[in-house]
Amino acid sequence: MDYSKKAINLTPSVTLAITAKAKDLKDQGKDVVGFGAGEPDFNTPQNIIDAAVKAMNEGKTKYTAASGINELKDAVIAKFDRDNGLTYKRDQVIISTGGKQCLSNAFTALLNDGDEVLIAIPYWVSYPDLVTLSGGVNVFLETERANDYKITADILEKQTTDRAKVLVLNSPNNPTGTIYTEEELREIAEFCRKRDLFIISDEMYEKLIYGEDKHVSIASLSEDAYSRTLIVSGLSKSYAMTGWRMGYAAGPKDLVKLMGNIQSHTTSNPTTFVQYAAVEALNGDQGFISEMNDEFRKRRDYMVERTRGMKDLDLIYPKGAFYVMIDISACLGKRYKGNLLKDSIDFSQYLLEDYLVAVVPGQAFGLEGFVRASYATSMENIRKGFDRIESYLSNIS
Ligand code: PLP
């Protein structure tokens, strides 16, 4: 069969082998410490679960408008007003099956074959493949360690191509946990204005910030930025709702309309009773988020301290999300039990095989010399995992 080249050319996940191996080891009853998780280890708050059950009992189990129910669009509009000082109308908002579907709809609606999308390295794993599936071409921006791998106007100036159409921004960032300041975003917005670039701003981790930093949406910086930005967000991370598949996007109404048309033919509306649960999540008590963040902050601080305490490790200081990008470059080129550690995959593989600790190799995010460790796991696991990493490092020379 002559399958689709787009599908065949999707990047096989470099993490797949490690994840499969971790699962095998767990199935064999081994005590694996998993630092790979991309989801909070908390259960969804009870008020949200109750709202879903109530909706089901009330018969909210039929199709809705493909782009989502008005109650939820209004809750999203109220959230943007409250948290970001942004004003949207219903026809500028779409509800989708996860932020992932918002991104997929957006790339499909924005890109013609060959249009280029600017993506900073390191990047969240799905952006490049979503762009490829939409017929776009990825242009990866080389960023700098000195600036915590953030995009700057200077980087954009030097690396933007003539066919570039869209810039993808992600703050707080997965995998680095870094956050863009208002000033940094202003420079980026100004560059996008000059070069007429559209901006997709992935603000999925907006609520997961642990220090003084404030989340600023680039769309809130000027009329121009507002008119050229689609914000993509969702409930997966902030409300521990990964499995519910609930995301939303807001931006120019022409684009949102096209995204709605696409969605109407691919999946139709996101699950009806989940939409009602999402209204409760956004409008109800927000106390859960600060409780979860207090716990994440403690774990982040502990992981940072342990990492900094190990001679051959360093890190990018994470201010948000729930990941630490650990710099393992000092270990590469050295040997573990006679085996050369040539890259982050080798490093992660031996760590898993011999010490039962699963991390994600930096290669998955386009950045060699790092591994990503998620702190969406208990403090007990984190302690145990870092003790094991310490033993592993003592055998690398
Ligand atoms: N964007 C980023 C940066 C993410 O890390 C994720 C999930 O891992 C998503 C978007 C998509 O999340 P969901 O589809 O669960 O809303």
Residues whose N, C-alpha, C, O or C-beta is under 5 A from the ligand:
A	BS01	PLP	G38 G98 G99 K100 W124 N174 D202 M204 G234 S236 T242 M246 G247
